[in-house]
């Protein structure tokens, strides 16, 4: 429809021009002494229009001829660029397909041909990493960095990954520090740093990075909790030889990062240090706040104190947690400490009926030894030898 309207408009214009020319009786007089020429105005207009068109066509042809070398050069560059894109596309496709050897070969060919050498070298380095060839990877990373300075952050990221895979965690940390100096750190870099610091055993740094990633929603809450718990556990173990450091660390621990599992580690460290009174107070406070079966099992490993008061408190707990084998084990241990042989045996046998564990059988064997029942003690030792808990 649009084309038809254009045709009609051209026809209308032609009719208008012909009518105007028909009624135009003007003429044009050209004088160049001693010559003079007289032509109609319509013919003059046609000659002017024709001359303009001819001149334009001539100039246009000259311009096209002069620009021909440049256009040929641009055409070749476009073809080369398209070829490079296709080559690099093939390299990335092979990488995603898992054909790392072929990907590295194609990337090497592209680099040798000068087709985006920096990107080609980076892809070759990634392929070498997947093939577990660190020396080749390092060589390609150096080529990529030399070819284009903008590739430096990407090269450092790949280098850090390589060090982590080879368990060279200190080298990975140093590489990530260089990355921070050049371009700062982003989420992916912090994740690598977290793995590197875990490998180095820098648990304070692990806590800092885990909190940062959790704040930015870059870690699942459950995973962040496990990482922080592991870091706290290791920090407690590192301080278990110094009571003052252990107490200071417990005081600065955020409330939202406390858990029964971490409380058990604190209690074990206090018991190992011989701070039995503090361990008992700590366990009692934790159990009043939140019951934990394994924590109450440690309660019986804190000798000393007012045994009568401890037994009375444990009996109160037993009224609410009658089926807890660890509580029964703790009661049995405290009765053994107070030489209440009958009560100790009843508690330990009740614990054994709920859970056949190595700890309970060893305590029973100790009880039978102290009451001069060697045969029964030997039976319990044999049964405990078959347990792994």
DORO-338744 format. One record per residue (C-alpha): residue number from 1; residue in one letter; x, y, z. Coordinates in steps of 0.05 Angstrom, whole numbers, always signed. Layout:
<node nr="NUM" rest="A" u="X" v="Y" w="Z"/>
...
! end
This chain:
<node nr="1" rest="X" u="+0" v="+0" w="+0"/>
<node nr="2" rest="X" u="+56" v="+47" w="+17"/>
<node nr="3" rest="X" u="+91" v="+32" w="-50"/>
<node nr="4" rest="X" u="+27" v="+47" w="-88"/>
<node nr="5" rest="X" u="+21" v="+114" w="-54"/>
<node nr="6" rest="X" u="+92" v="+131" w="-74"/>
<node nr="7" rest="X" u="+78" v="+113" w="-147"/>
<node nr="8" rest="X" u="+15" v="+156" w="-147"/>
<node nr="9" rest="X" u="+54" v="+214" w="-116"/>
<node nr="10" rest="X" u="+108" v="+209" w="-170"/>
<node nr="11" rest="X" u="+57" v="+208" w="-225"/>
<node nr="12" rest="X" u="+22" v="+269" w="-195"/>
<node nr="13" rest="X" u="+89" v="+305" w="-191"/>
<node nr="14" rest="X" u="+105" v="+288" w="-264"/>
<node nr="15" rest="X" u="+37" v="+315" w="-286"/>
<node nr="16" rest="X" u="+47" v="+378" w="-246"/>
<node nr="17" rest="X" u="+116" v="+389" w="-276"/>
<node nr="18" rest="X" u="+91" v="+378" w="-347"/>
<node nr="19" rest="X" u="+33" v="+426" w="-337"/>
<node nr="20" rest="X" u="+79" v="+478" w="-308"/>
<node nr="21" rest="X" u="+128" v="+470" w="-366"/>
<node nr="22" rest="X" u="+71" v="+474" w="-417"/>
<node nr="23" rest="X" u="+48" v="+541" w="-392"/>
<node nr="24" rest="X" u="+118" v="+568" w="-380"/>
<node nr="25" rest="X" u="+135" v="+613" w="-439"/>
<node nr="26" rest="X" u="+198" v="+642" w="-409"/>
<node nr="27" rest="X" u="+266" v="+639" w="-443"/>
<node nr="28" rest="X" u="+339" v="+646" w="-423"/>
<node nr="29" rest="X" u="+386" v="+693" w="-461"/>
<node nr="30" rest="X" u="+461" v="+678" w="-458"/>
<node nr="31" rest="X" u="+508" v="+732" w="-482"/>
<node nr="32" rest="X" u="+583" v="+723" w="-492"/>
<node nr="33" rest="X" u="+606" v="+777" w="-543"/>
<node nr="34" rest="X" u="+603" v="+770" w="-600"/>
<node nr="35" rest="X" u="+558" v="+709" w="-588"/>
<node nr="36" rest="X" u="+489" v="+706" w="-561"/>
<node nr="37" rest="X" u="+442" v="+646" w="-551"/>
<node nr="38" rest="X" u="+370" v="+642" w="-533"/>
<node nr="39" rest="X" u="+339" v="+578" w="-504"/>
<node nr="40" rest="X" u="+273" v="+563" w="-470"/>
<node nr="41" rest="X" u="+271" v="+565" w="-394"/>
<node nr="42" rest="X" u="+247" v="+493" w="-391"/>
<node nr="43" rest="X" u="+307" v="+468" w="-430"/>
<node nr="44" rest="X" u="+354" v="+509" w="-386"/>
<node nr="45" rest="X" u="+325" v="+478" w="-324"/>
<node nr="46" rest="X" u="+333" v="+408" w="-353"/>
<node nr="47" rest="X" u="+405" v="+422" w="-372"/>
<node nr="48" rest="X" u="+421" v="+448" w="-302"/>
<node nr="49" rest="X" u="+389" v="+388" w="-269"/>
<node nr="50" rest="X" u="+425" v="+340" w="-316"/>
<node nr="51" rest="X" u="+491" v="+374" w="-304"/>
<node nr="52" rest="X" u="+483" v="+370" w="-229"/>
<node nr="53" rest="X" u="+466" v="+295" w="-232"/>
<node nr="54" rest="X" u="+525" v="+282" w="-278"/>
<node nr="55" rest="X" u="+573" v="+320" w="-233"/>
<node nr="56" rest="X" u="+548" v="+285" w="-171"/>
<node nr="57" rest="X" u="+556" v="+217" w="-204"/>
<node nr="58" rest="X" u="+626" v="+234" w="-226"/>
<node nr="59" rest="X" u="+648" v="+258" w="-157"/>
<node nr="60" rest="X" u="+615" v="+198" w="-125"/>
<node nr="61" rest="X" u="+652" v="+151" w="-171"/>
<node nr="62" rest="X" u="+719" v="+184" w="-157"/>
<node nr="63" rest="X" u="+707" v="+181" w="-82"/>
<node nr="64" rest="X" u="+689" v="+107" w="-85"/>
<node nr="65" rest="X" u="+751" v="+92" w="-126"/>
<node nr="66" rest="X" u="+796" v="+128" w="-77"/>
<node nr="67" rest="X" u="+765" v="+93" w="-17"/>
<node nr="68" rest="X" u="+771" v="+24" w="-48"/>
<node nr="69" rest="X" u="+836" v="+5" w="-11"/>
<node nr="70" rest="X" u="+808" v="+26" w="+56"/>
<node nr="71" rest="X" u="+743" v="-12" w="+44"/>
<node nr="72" rest="X" u="+782" v="-74" w="+24"/>
<node nr="73" rest="X" u="+824" v="-68" w="+87"/>
<node nr="74" rest="X" u="+762" v="-60" w="+131"/>
<node nr="75" rest="X" u="+730" v="-120" w="+97"/>
<node nr="76" rest="X" u="+790" v="-163" w="+112"/>
<node nr="77" rest="X" u="+790" v="-138" w="+184"/>
<node nr="78" rest="X" u="+717" v="-156" w="+192"/>
<node nr="79" rest="X" u="+730" v="-225" w="+164"/>
<node nr="80" rest="X" u="+789" v="-235" w="+211"/>
<node nr="81" rest="X" u="+748" v="-211" w="+270"/>
<node nr="82" rest="X" u="+691" v="-258" w="+252"/>
<node nr="83" rest="X" u="+740" v="-315" w="+246"/>
<node nr="84" rest="X" u="+770" v="-298" w="+314"/>
<node nr="85" rest="X" u="+702" v="-297" w="+346"/>
<node nr="86" rest="X" u="+685" v="-364" w="+316"/>
<node nr="87" rest="X" u="+751" v="-394" w="+339"/>
<node nr="88" rest="X" u="+742" v="-369" w="+410"/>
<node nr="89" rest="X" u="+670" v="-392" w="+410"/>
<node nr="90" rest="X" u="+694" v="-461" w="+393"/>
<node nr="91" rest="X" u="+745" v="-459" w="+449"/>
<node nr="92" rest="X" u="+691" v="-439" w="+500"/>
<node nr="93" rest="X" u="+644" v="-493" w="+473"/>
<node nr="94" rest="X" u="+698" v="-546" w="+482"/>
<node nr="95" rest="X" u="+711" v="-521" w="+552"/>
<node nr="96" rest="X" u="+638" v="-529" w="+571"/>
<node nr="97" rest="X" u="+637" v="-597" w="+538"/>
<node nr="98" rest="X" u="+695" v="-619" w="+581"/>
<node nr="99" rest="X" u="+743" v="-629" w="+523"/>
<node nr="100" rest="X" u="+799" v="-592" w="+556"/>
<node nr="101" rest="X" u="+857" v="-618" w="+514"/>
<node nr="102" rest="X" u="+823" v="-597" w="+449"/>
<node nr="103" rest="X" u="+804" v="-530" w="+479"/>
<node nr="104" rest="X" u="+876" v="-517" w="+500"/>
<node nr="105" rest="X" u="+901" v="-535" w="+430"/>
<node nr="106" rest="X" u="+851" v="-490" w="+395"/>
<node nr="107" rest="X" u="+865" v="-433" w="+443"/>
<node nr="108" rest="X" u="+940" v="-441" w="+431"/>
<node nr="109" rest="X" u="+928" v="-438" w="+355"/>
<node nr="110" rest="X" u="+886" v="-375" w="+363"/>
<node nr="111" rest="X" u="+941" v="-344" w="+406"/>
<node nr="112" rest="X" u="+995" v="-362" w="+355"/>
<node nr="113" rest="X" u="+953" v="-331" w="+300"/>
<node nr="114" rest="X" u="+946" v="-266" w="+339"/>
<node nr="115" rest="X" u="+871" v="-273" w="+346"/>
<node nr="116" rest="X" u="+854" v="-238" w="+413"/>
<node nr="117" rest="X" u="+919" v="-266" w="+443"/>
<node nr="118" rest="X" u="+903" v="-245" w="+514"/>
<node nr="119" rest="X" u="+835" v="-279" w="+516"/>
<node nr="120" rest="X" u="+861" v="-340" w="+479"/>
<node nr="121" rest="X" u="+918" v="-347" w="+530"/>
<node nr="122" rest="X" u="+868" v="-341" w="+587"/>
<node nr="123" rest="X" u="+824" v="-395" w="+558"/>
<node nr="124" rest="X" u="+885" v="-439" w="+548"/>
<node nr="125" rest="X" u="+903" v="-428" w="+621"/>
<node nr="126" rest="X" u="+833" v="-449" w="+643"/>
<node nr="127" rest="X" u="+838" v="-512" w="+601"/>
<node nr="128" rest="X" u="+907" v="-528" w="+630"/>
<node nr="129" rest="X" u="+877" v="-519" w="+700"/>
<node nr="130" rest="X" u="+822" v="-569" w="+685"/>
<node nr="131" rest="X" u="+875" v="-618" w="+659"/>
<node nr="132" rest="X" u="+915" v="-609" w="+724"/>
<node nr="133" rest="X" u="+976" v="-583" w="+688"/>
<node nr="134" rest="X" u="+999" v="-525" w="+733"/>
<node nr="135" rest="X" u="+1063" v="-509" w="+696"/>
<node nr="136" rest="X" u="+1026" v="-500" w="+630"/>
<node nr="137" rest="X" u="+973" v="-460" w="+665"/>
<node nr="138" rest="X" u="+1025" v="-413" w="+696"/>
<node nr="139" rest="X" u="+1058" v="-403" w="+628"/>
<node nr="140" rest="X" u="+992" v="-385" w="+594"/>
<node nr="141" rest="X" u="+974" v="-338" w="+651"/>
<node nr="142" rest="X" u="+1039" v="-301" w="+641"/>
<node nr="143" rest="X" u="+1025" v="-295" w="+567"/>
<node nr="144" rest="X" u="+955" v="-269" w="+579"/>
<node nr="145" rest="X" u="+980" v="-216" w="+628"/>
<node nr="146" rest="X" u="+1034" v="-194" w="+579"/>
<node nr="147" rest="X" u="+986" v="-189" w="+521"/>
<node nr="148" rest="X" u="+935" v="-144" w="+557"/>
<node nr="149" rest="X" u="+941" v="-110" w="+624"/>
<node nr="150" rest="X" u="+866" v="-113" w="+632"/>
<node nr="151" rest="X" u="+872" v="-189" w="+639"/>
<node nr="152" rest="X" u="+913" v="-183" w="+703"/>
<node nr="153" rest="X" u="+854" v="-191" w="+752"/>
<node nr="154" rest="X" u="+828" v="-252" w="+714"/>
<node nr="155" rest="X" u="+898" v="-282" w="+713"/>
<node nr="156" rest="X" u="+905" v="-272" w="+788"/>
<node nr="157" rest="X" u="+838" v="-305" w="+801"/>
<node nr="158" rest="X" u="+859" v="-366" w="+760"/>
<node nr="159" rest="X" u="+926" v="-368" w="+794"/>
<node nr="160" rest="X" u="+893" v="-367" w="+863"/>
<node nr="161" rest="X" u="+847" v="-424" w="+843"/>
<node nr="162" rest="X" u="+908" v="-463" w="+819"/>
<node nr="163" rest="X" u="+944" v="-454" w="+885"/>
<node nr="164" rest="X" u="+883" v="-476" w="+925"/>
<node nr="165" rest="X" u="+874" v="-539" w="+883"/>
<node nr="166" rest="X" u="+947" v="-555" w="+895"/>
<node nr="167" rest="X" u="+937" v="-541" w="+970"/>
<node nr="168" rest="X" u="+987" v="-484" w="+968"/>
<node nr="169" rest="X" u="+943" v="-440" w="+1011"/>
<node nr="170" rest="X" u="+995" v="-388" w="+1031"/>
<node nr="171" rest="X" u="+1011" v="-375" w="+958"/>
<node nr="172" rest="X" u="+936" v="-368" w="+944"/>
<node nr="173" rest="X" u="+930" v="-316" w="+1000"/>
<node nr="174" rest="X" u="+988" v="-277" w="+972"/>
<node nr="175" rest="X" u="+959" v="-279" w="+902"/>
<node nr="176" rest="X" u="+892" v="-253" w="+927"/>
<node nr="177" rest="X" u="+929" v="-196" w="+963"/>
<node nr="178" rest="X" u="+959" v="-176" w="+896"/>
<node nr="179" rest="X" u="+889" v="-178" w="+866"/>
<node nr="180" rest="X" u="+864" v="-131" w="+920"/>
<node nr="181" rest="X" u="+921" v="-82" w="+905"/>
<node nr="182" rest="X" u="+905" v="-81" w="+831"/>
<node nr="183" rest="X" u="+829" v="-83" w="+827"/>
<node nr="184" rest="X" u="+799" v="-96" w="+895"/>
<node nr="185" rest="X" u="+761" v="-158" w="+916"/>
<node nr="186" rest="X" u="+691" v="-181" w="+896"/>
<node nr="187" rest="X" u="+647" v="-238" w="+919"/>
<node nr="188" rest="X" u="+682" v="-293" w="+879"/>
<node nr="189" rest="X" u="+750" v="-269" w="+905"/>
<node nr="190" rest="X" u="+725" v="-270" w="+977"/>
<node nr="191" rest="X" u="+700" v="-341" w="+967"/>
<node nr="192" rest="X" u="+770" v="-362" w="+943"/>
<node nr="193" rest="X" u="+800" v="-324" w="+1001"/>
<node nr="194" rest="X" u="+755" v="-362" w="+1050"/>
<node nr="195" rest="X" u="+780" v="-429" w="+1023"/>
<node nr="196" rest="X" u="+852" v="-406" w="+1026"/>
<node nr="197" rest="X" u="+847" v="-380" w="+1097"/>
<node nr="198" rest="X" u="+814" v="-445" w="+1119"/>
<node nr="199" rest="X" u="+872" v="-483" w="+1089"/>
<node nr="200" rest="X" u="+922" v="-438" w="+1125"/>
<node nr="201" rest="X" u="+885" v="-446" w="+1191"/>
<node nr="202" rest="X" u="+875" v="-370" w="+1199"/>
<node nr="203" rest="X" u="+809" v="-379" w="+1234"/>
<node nr="204" rest="X" u="+800" v="-306" w="+1254"/>
<node nr="205" rest="X" u="+804" v="-288" w="+1181"/>
<node nr="206" rest="X" u="+756" v="-344" w="+1164"/>
<node nr="207" rest="X" u="+706" v="-315" w="+1213"/>
<node nr="208" rest="X" u="+713" v="-245" w="+1183"/>
<node nr="209" rest="X" u="+704" v="-268" w="+1112"/>
<node nr="210" rest="X" u="+646" v="-315" w="+1129"/>
<node nr="211" rest="X" u="+609" v="-259" w="+1164"/>
<node nr="212" rest="X" u="+622" v="-213" w="+1105"/>
<node nr="213" rest="X" u="+596" v="-263" w="+1054"/>
<node nr="214" rest="X" u="+536" v="-279" w="+1097"/>
<node nr="215" rest="X" u="+520" v="-205" w="+1102"/>
<node nr="216" rest="X" u="+521" v="-200" w="+1026"/>
<node nr="217" rest="X" u="+478" v="-263" w="+1018"/>
<node nr="218" rest="X" u="+536" v="-297" w="+983"/>
<node nr="219" rest="X" u="+533" v="-358" w="+1030"/>
<node nr="220" rest="X" u="+475" v="-401" w="+1049"/>
<node nr="221" rest="X" u="+458" v="-388" w="+1123"/>
<node nr="222" rest="X" u="+467" v="-462" w="+1140"/>
<node nr="223" rest="X" u="+535" v="-464" w="+1106"/>
<node nr="224" rest="X" u="+557" v="-399" w="+1138"/>
<node nr="225" rest="X" u="+537" v="-426" w="+1206"/>
<node nr="226" rest="X" u="+578" v="-489" w="+1196"/>
<node nr="227" rest="X" u="+639" v="-450" w="+1173"/>
<node nr="228" rest="X" u="+635" v="-403" w="+1232"/>
<node nr="229" rest="X" u="+625" v="-461" w="+1280"/>
<node nr="230" rest="X" u="+686" v="-496" w="+1253"/>
<node nr="231" rest="X" u="+727" v="-431" w="+1260"/>
<node nr="232" rest="X" u="+704" v="-421" w="+1332"/>
<node nr="233" rest="X" u="+719" v="-494" w="+1349"/>
<node nr="234" rest="X" u="+790" v="-487" w="+1321"/>
<node nr="235" rest="X" u="+801" v="-421" w="+1357"/>
<node nr="236" rest="X" u="+779" v="-452" w="+1423"/>
<node nr="237" rest="X" u="+826" v="-511" w="+1412"/>
<node nr="238" rest="X" u="+884" v="-463" w="+1398"/>
<node nr="239" rest="X" u="+870" v="-428" w="+1464"/>
<node nr="240" rest="X" u="+857" v="-490" w="+1507"/>
<node nr="241" rest="X" u="+925" v="-484" w="+1540"/>
<node nr="242" rest="X" u="+911" v="-414" w="+1568"/>
<node nr="243" rest="X" u="+850" v="-405" w="+1613"/>
<node nr="244" rest="X" u="+852" v="-329" w="+1608"/>
<node nr="245" rest="X" u="+852" v="-329" w="+1532"/>
<node nr="246" rest="X" u="+796" v="-381" w="+1532"/>
<node nr="247" rest="X" u="+753" v="-339" w="+1579"/>
<node nr="248" rest="X" u="+766" v="-275" w="+1539"/>
<node nr="249" rest="X" u="+747" v="-310" w="+1474"/>
<node nr="250" rest="X" u="+682" v="-337" w="+1504"/>
<node nr="251" rest="X" u="+663" v="-267" w="+1528"/>
<node nr="252" rest="X" u="+670" v="-235" w="+1460"/>
<node nr="253" rest="X" u="+633" v="-290" w="+1423"/>
<node nr="254" rest="X" u="+569" v="-261" w="+1390"/>
<node nr="255" rest="X" u="+506" v="-290" w="+1420"/>
<node nr="256" rest="X" u="+478" v="-309" w="+1351"/>
<node nr="257" rest="X" u="+539" v="-352" w="+1338"/>
<node nr="258" rest="X" u="+534" v="-393" w="+1401"/>
<node nr="259" rest="X" u="+509" v="-465" w="+1396"/>
<node nr="260" rest="X" u="+508" v="-529" w="+1437"/>
<node nr="261" rest="X" u="+562" v="-559" w="+1393"/>
<node nr="262" rest="X" u="+608" v="-500" w="+1408"/>
<node nr="263" rest="X" u="+590" v="-503" w="+1482"/>
<node nr="264" rest="X" u="+615" v="-575" w="+1483"/>
<node nr="265" rest="X" u="+682" v="-553" w="+1455"/>
<node nr="266" rest="X" u="+687" v="-498" w="+1509"/>
<node nr="267" rest="X" u="+669" v="-548" w="+1563"/>
<node nr="268" rest="X" u="+720" v="-599" w="+1538"/>
<node nr="269" rest="X" u="+774" v="-545" w="+1536"/>
<node nr="270" rest="X" u="+758" v="-524" w="+1608"/>
<node nr="271" rest="X" u="+760" v="-596" w="+1632"/>
<node nr="272" rest="X" u="+827" v="-607" w="+1597"/>
<node nr="273" rest="X" u="+855" v="-545" w="+1630"/>
<node nr="274" rest="X" u="+832" v="-572" w="+1698"/>
<node nr="275" rest="X" u="+784" v="-515" w="+1709"/>
<node nr="276" rest="X" u="+731" v="-562" w="+1735"/>
<node nr="277" rest="X" u="+691" v="-512" w="+1776"/>
<node nr="278" rest="X" u="+686" v="-465" w="+1718"/>
<node nr="279" rest="X" u="+669" v="-522" w="+1671"/>
<node nr="280" rest="X" u="+612" v="-545" w="+1717"/>
<node nr="281" rest="X" u="+584" v="-475" w="+1723"/>
<node nr="282" rest="X" u="+588" v="-466" w="+1648"/>
<node nr="283" rest="X" u="+554" v="-532" w="+1634"/>
<node nr="284" rest="X" u="+499" v="-519" w="+1684"/>
<node nr="285" rest="X" u="+485" v="-451" w="+1654"/>
<node nr="286" rest="X" u="+484" v="-479" w="+1584"/>
<node nr="287" rest="X" u="+437" v="-536" w="+1602"/>
<node nr="288" rest="X" u="+389" v="-488" w="+1637"/>
<node nr="289" rest="X" u="+386" v="-447" w="+1573"/>
<node nr="290" rest="X" u="+383" v="-505" w="+1524"/>
<node nr="291" rest="X" u="+386" v="-579" w="+1537"/>
<node nr="292" rest="X" u="+441" v="-618" w="+1502"/>
<node nr="293" rest="X" u="+450" v="-692" w="+1514"/>
<node nr="294" rest="X" u="+524" v="-694" w="+1496"/>
<node nr="295" rest="X" u="+539" v="-634" w="+1540"/>
<node nr="296" rest="X" u="+508" v="-665" w="+1600"/>
<node nr="297" rest="X" u="+552" v="-726" w="+1589"/>
<node nr="298" rest="X" u="+612" v="-681" w="+1603"/>
<node nr="299" rest="X" u="+581" v="-660" w="+1669"/>
<node nr="300" rest="X" u="+603" v="-725" w="+1700"/>
<node nr="301" rest="X" u="+675" v="-714" w="+1679"/>
<node nr="302" rest="X" u="+684" v="-653" w="+1724"/>
<node nr="303" rest="X" u="+708" v="-681" w="+1791"/>
<node nr="304" rest="X" u="+707" v="-643" w="+1856"/>
<node nr="305" rest="X" u="+656" v="-593" w="+1881"/>
<node nr="306" rest="X" u="+596" v="-609" w="+1923"/>
<node nr="307" rest="X" u="+578" v="-679" w="+1899"/>
<node nr="308" rest="X" u="+513" v="-680" w="+1937"/>
<node nr="309" rest="X" u="+490" v="-616" w="+1905"/>
<node nr="310" rest="X" u="+512" v="-640" w="+1836"/>
<node nr="311" rest="X" u="+474" v="-705" w="+1845"/>
<node nr="312" rest="X" u="+412" v="-668" w="+1868"/>
<node nr="313" rest="X" u="+414" v="-622" w="+1807"/>
<node nr="314" rest="X" u="+425" v="-681" w="+1760"/>
<node nr="315" rest="X" u="+366" v="-718" w="+1793"/>
<node nr="316" rest="X" u="+322" v="-657" w="+1778"/>
<node nr="317" rest="X" u="+344" v="-661" w="+1705"/>
<node nr="318" rest="X" u="+328" v="-735" w="+1704"/>
<node nr="319" rest="X" u="+256" v="-721" w="+1721"/>
<node nr="320" rest="X" u="+249" v="-684" w="+1655"/>
<node nr="321" rest="X" u="+297" v="-726" w="+1613"/>
<node nr="322" rest="X" u="+288" v="-798" w="+1637"/>
<node nr="323" rest="X" u="+308" v="-828" w="+1570"/>
<node nr="324" rest="X" u="+374" v="-791" w="+1562"/>
<node nr="325" rest="X" u="+432" v="-842" w="+1565"/>
<node nr="326" rest="X" u="+484" v="-787" w="+1573"/>
<node nr="327" rest="X" u="+450" v="-760" w="+1635"/>
<node nr="328" rest="X" u="+447" v="-830" w="+1664"/>
<node nr="329" rest="X" u="+521" v="-839" w="+1648"/>
<node nr="330" rest="X" u="+537" v="-773" w="+1683"/>
<node nr="331" rest="X" u="+498" v="-795" w="+1744"/>
<node nr="332" rest="X" u="+534" v="-862" w="+1744"/>
<node nr="333" rest="X" u="+602" v="-827" w="+1741"/>
<node nr="334" rest="X" u="+584" v="-781" w="+1799"/>
<node nr="335" rest="X" u="+560" v="-840" w="+1840"/>
<node nr="336" rest="X" u="+625" v="-876" w="+1825"/>
<node nr="337" rest="X" u="+663" v="-815" w="+1849"/>
<node nr="338" rest="X" u="+623" v="-816" w="+1914"/>
<node nr="339" rest="X" u="+630" v="-892" w="+1919"/>
<node nr="340" rest="X" u="+556" v="-905" w="+1915"/>
<node nr="341" rest="X" u="+567" v="-971" w="+1880"/>
<node nr="342" rest="X" u="+495" v="-995" w="+1877"/>
<node nr="343" rest="X" u="+466" v="-930" w="+1851"/>
<node nr="344" rest="X" u="+524" v="-923" w="+1802"/>
<node nr="345" rest="X" u="+511" v="-993" w="+1774"/>
<node nr="346" rest="X" u="+436" v="-980" w="+1767"/>
<node nr="347" rest="X" u="+448" v="-914" w="+1730"/>
<node nr="348" rest="X" u="+500" v="-945" w="+1684"/>
<node nr="349" rest="X" u="+458" v="-1006" w="+1668"/>
<node nr="350" rest="X" u="+398" v="-961" w="+1654"/>
<node nr="351" rest="X" u="+442" v="-920" w="+1606"/>
<node nr="352" rest="X" u="+466" v="-985" w="+1574"/>
<node nr="353" rest="X" u="+394" v="-1007" w="+1562"/>
<node nr="354" rest="X" u="+381" v="-943" w="+1524"/>
<node nr="355" rest="X" u="+446" v="-940" w="+1485"/>
<node nr="356" rest="X" u="+500" v="-993" w="+1481"/>
<node nr="357" rest="X" u="+560" v="-948" w="+1480"/>
<node nr="358" rest="X" u="+634" v="-957" w="+1494"/>
<node nr="359" rest="X" u="+635" v="-903" w="+1547"/>
<node nr="360" rest="X" u="+582" v="-937" w="+1589"/>
<node nr="361" rest="X" u="+615" v="-1005" w="+1585"/>
<node nr="362" rest="X" u="+683" v="-976" w="+1606"/>
<node nr="363" rest="X" u="+650" v="-943" w="+1666"/>
<node nr="364" rest="X" u="+617" v="-1009" w="+1685"/>
<node nr="365" rest="X" u="+684" v="-1044" w="+1678"/>
<node nr="366" rest="X" u="+715" v="-993" w="+1724"/>
<node nr="367" rest="X" u="+659" v="-1002" w="+1774"/>
<node nr="368" rest="X" u="+667" v="-1078" w="+1774"/>
<node nr="369" rest="X" u="+743" v="-1071" w="+1783"/>
<node nr="370" rest="X" u="+734" v="-1027" w="+1843"/>
<node nr="371" rest="X" u="+684" v="-1075" w="+1873"/>
<node nr="372" rest="X" u="+731" v="-1134" w="+1859"/>
<node nr="373" rest="X" u="+687" v="-1167" w="+1806"/>
<node nr="374" rest="X" u="+742" v="-1182" w="+1757"/>
<node nr="375" rest="X" u="+704" v="-1230" w="+1712"/>
<node nr="376" rest="X" u="+647" v="-1181" w="+1701"/>
<node nr="377" rest="X" u="+697" v="-1125" w="+1689"/>
<node nr="378" rest="X" u="+733" v="-1167" w="+1637"/>
<node nr="379" rest="X" u="+667" v="-1180" w="+1601"/>
<node nr="380" rest="X" u="+654" v="-1106" w="+1598"/>
<node nr="381" rest="X" u="+724" v="-1092" w="+1571"/>
<node nr="382" rest="X" u="+714" v="-1144" w="+1517"/>
<node nr="383" rest="X" u="+647" v="-1114" w="+1498"/>
<node nr="384" rest="X" u="+677" v="-1043" w="+1498"/>
<node nr="385" rest="X" u="+733" v="-1066" w="+1451"/>
<node nr="386" rest="X" u="+681" v="-1081" w="+1398"/>
<node nr="387" rest="X" u="+653" v="-1010" w="+1401"/>
<node nr="388" rest="X" u="+679" v="-951" w="+1360"/>
<node nr="389" rest="X" u="+644" v="-892" w="+1394"/>
! end
